[in-house]
Amino acid sequence: MWFQIAFTIVAVLSSHSLAAFLLGYTSESCDDLKPHRIPFVQDVVGQPGLGSNGLPINAPGFNRPNPNGPAINGPDGMNIQPILMTTVTPYRIFTVDNRYKKGRALEVRLEGREYFEAFVMEARAVGGGPTNKLPQAGVGRFVSAPRTAMFLSCRDRSSSAVVNAPNPLRMNNLTFTWEAPFQDVGDIYFIASVLLGDRYWVFTSERLLSNPFPGELVGCGIRRTCVRLCGYYQSSPICSLDEAEYVLIIEIDPSQRETQITIGGYIRDPQTYVAFGMAYSDFSLMDMDMSVCMLDRGRVTLGHYYVKQEIFPPFPHAGVIIPDLTDLDNNRIWCRFRRPFLPYGPTSINPTRSMFHYYFKGPKNDSGIYLPESIYKMNISPRQYNITEFYTDVQISNSAFLPIARHLVVFFLLLIGLHSKGF
C-alpha cells in the first residue's frame, strides 16, 4: 500500500514536470530562467486540451510558446522578446526563516506589488565556506505548489524548479513548499524570474544559512570527535544523529588555536539541561570543567561551570568560552561554542592534558543548575582523551544496567582480593 502511495506521488510529480517541458519550457530554461507565457490548456496531462484561442493543442492555429525565449505576440502577429529589466524589481522572494535544515520543509512565497503572468524559480547553493563546497543549481525539491504552477525537473533533479502552469490568470502572492536536500550543501538562496507584459525581472532571495545541527558523521574519528547516546527504548543500539538522545561533536580550528564544540539533545521539559564535562577521574567529578546548554526564559543559552566535587553544586567558571550558535527544534536543544587553547589564555583548554569526557543531562531551576543525583547517571568516555585526539563513541543513554555493572565490577574485585588473601 505504501509503495503504491509513494509511486503515485512520484508519478504525479513526474507528469507535471513533463508537462512543463512539453508546454514550452526546455532544459535551457533551467539556466537562462526565462519565463514563458503558456496558453491556457484544459487538460495538461493526458489528452490534449484546448488553447486560449479554442483550438486543440496540436492544431495548426495553436500558438505554441517560443522555446528560444518568452515570446509575446505583437500587433502584427510577430513574436517579440521581452526586455530583461535592470531596474529595482517590484517583486520579492520571501521565506519564513533565514535558516534551513537538511531534509526539512520550508515555506517560500513569491510576492510583489504588481501581478505577473509567468515565472521560474529554483534554489541554488552558494558554495565555498570552511569546507570549500561547490556551488550548485537546483538543490532540494518543491513538494507543493498552487494550481497555477507546475514542477520542472532541471539537471536530472526531480521537481527542482517551479514554473507557471497554463492559465488565463494574472498571479501574485504564490506560496510553495520546498524540501531541503538531505546532504549538506552549505548556504543557499532562491532565484526567480517574473514576466509582466513585455518585461521580465530576475532577482534573488536573501541568503539562507545552513543550520549545522545535528551535524554529520563524515570524518568522525579522523577530523572530529563524534559521540551519540541512544535511547534504551530503541530497537538498535546504534542510532543516527537525528535519533540520538544526546550528541557531542568536537572539531579543531585549522589554526590550532581553538576548539569548536557542539552539544545537544532531547529535553523532556525546560528544567533539563544538556552538558559536556571533562575531569581526570571516571569515578569522581573533582575539578570537572562543565559546559551547559539550557533554556532560560524560552531562549537557548550557554553556561560554563566548575565542579569542585560532586557533593557541591557547580559554580560559574572564569574560563573563556565563546558562544557561536544556538537552536531549539521542538524538544531538541543545541549549542555550538568555541574555546581557545593554551597559551592563549590562563583559563583556556590545555590540549596536552588527557581527561575523561562526561556526557549527561541534569536538572535546573531559577536558582541554578544541579548535578545528576548520581555519577552513575552520567555516560563517560571509555578512557582519557586530550581535546585534540579524535574518536567515535556510541553508548546507551542513562543505561539502567550501568550502575549495576559498576557495582558488580567492584564486588568481583573485592572477591578476588579476599581470595588472594586466603579467605
HUGIUR-V859113 format. One record per helix or strand of 3 or more residues. SS is the DSSP state (hx for helix, st for strand). FROM is the first residue (numbers start at 1). TO is the last residue. If there is no record, write none. Layout:
SS_FROM_TO + SS_FROM_TO
This chain:
hx_2_22 + hx_29_32 + st_71_73 + st_79_81 + st_91_95 + st_105_112 + st_118_125 + st_141_144 + st_149_154 + st_157_164 + st_174_179 + st_188_196 + st_199_204 + st_208_210 + st_224_230 + st_246_252 + st_258_266 + st_272_279 + st_288_296 + st_299_307 + st_322_329 + st_332_341 + st_355_365 + hx_375_377 + st_392_396 + hx_400_420
